[in-house]
Amino acid sequence: MKFFTYFYEDEIKRFFFQKPQPFTKYSNRDLLSYGLGATLYMPATRPYIHQEILSKKHEGLTSLVIDLEDAVGDKEVLDAEEMLVNELLKLNGELNKGFLDYMDLPLMFIRIRNLEQLKRVTEELGNAMKLLTGVVLPKFSSETGEEYLMEVRRIHTEQHPFYAMPILESAKVIQKETRMEELMGIKELLDRYKDNILNVRIGATDFCGLYGIRRSADTTVYDIAVLRDCISDIINVFQRFESGYVVSGPVWEYFSSKKRMLKPQLRQTPFRERYGEEGLKWRTTLINEHMDGLIQEIIMDIANGLTGKTIIHPSHIKVVQALNVVSYEEFIDASNIIKAATGEIGVMKSNFANKMNEIKPHYYWAKKTILKSQLYGVLHEEFTTIDLIKKEVYV
C-alpha cells in the first residue's frame, strides 16, 4: 500500500522528486503513525465492506475505520457486530485464497463502544484479527482509558501489531475548568503505553455537540472559538518535542453542494497563474463541491502541526493526501538541518535564500518532515499540491 496509486508511473516520475514509499501495518510505528492520510469512516452496518476493499472501490484509500459507535443506532449494535465480523471473516478468506495480500489492504481499525465489545469482537474474529491495524477508542479519558490500553497491549504481538487511536472528545477535555488536568492525565497514561499508541485524534463533532454548535461548510474548526481554544491546548500537550504524538485533523462533514452563503475561500491567483482560464473553471468546480472549505481547513491543520484527517466521504481522500505531500523546499531545508545537527554550527541560510534555518529550534520539525516525506513523497520544485489535486477532478 502507498499513496497516489491512482497516478500512472510516468506521472509519479514527473511530479515527484522523491516517490511515496510503500508501507503496511508492519512498518515501524514512528513512520506508520504518519501514514493514515485521509481516514475514511463507515458504519459497521454497511453491507459488502469486504467487496469494497477487495475491488479497491475507494481509489487512494489508505486507512479505514469501521464504526460500531456513533454511526450505529443503539438498537442496531448486535446486528452491526455480526455484520462486521462476517465481513472481516470473508475478507480473511479472500486473503487466505490469495486474491489479495497485505500490501493491498488499507490500515483497518474498528471503533468500539466499550471494552466488553472489543473483547467480544476479538474472540469472534479469531485469526482474522490480523487484518486489523488497531482500535479507535472514543471519548477517551484518563479515568477509564487504562483498561482499554491494557487490552490493546494484550492483543498486540510482534508478529501482528495492534494499536490504539484514542479520540479526545469528552466534556472534561472541552470544558476549560477541567481541560488541562484531563489532558495531562491522558498524556501521562498514553506515555506508559506509547509503543501501542499510533495516533491521537480530535472529536470535533462531539465537542460541538456539547455546545449545540454545528459548523457550516464555509466554516473551519479554527473559526469556532471554543474548538480553536481546545485544539490549541491539545497540540500544546501532545506535540511537545520531548514526547510527541502524531495528532490528526478533525473530521470534515460536508460532501454535497448547496447554495453558498459566504465568499469562497480559495484564492483565484494560484489557479489563474498555474492553469489560466482552465484553472479558474476548475476552481469553480472545487467551490461547487464544497472542497474549498476542506482545503482551507487542511491547510490550517498542517500549519498547526496536524497530519492526516478524518473523513466521511471518499471524494475527500485525494485532497487530504495531496495537501500533506512535502514540498521540495521543505524537504531540502529539513535534510540540511538534520545533516547540520552535529554541534558545529547553530544557524545557516536556506538554499533558497529566503529564510534562516536554525538547527536546534527547527530540528524537531525537520525530523517530522522527513518521516512524512517517506510516505507522502516530495514534489519536484516546479510542481505544487494544486497539480496533485487537479488529478482528483479529472481522474
Secondary structure, 3 states (H helix, E strand, C coil): CCCCCCCCHHHHHHHEEECCCCCCCCCCHHHHCCCCCEEEEEECCCCCHHHHHHCCCCCCCCEEEEECCCCCCHHHHHHHHHHHHHHHHHHHHHHHHCCCCHHHCCEEEEECCCHHHHHHHHHHHHHHHHHCCEEEECCCCCCCHHHHHHHHHHHCCCCCCCEEEEEECCHHHHCHHHHHHHHHHHHHHHHHCHHHECCEEECHHHHHHCCCCCCCCCCCHHHCHHHHHHHHHHHHHHCCCCCCCCECEEEECCCCCCCCCCCCCCCHHHHHHHHHHHHHHHHHHHHHCCHHHHHHHHHHHHHCCCCCEEECCHHHHHHHHHHCCECHHHHHHHHHHHHCCCCCCCEEECCCCCCEEEHHHHHHHHHHHHHHHHHHCEECCCCCHHHHHHHHHHC
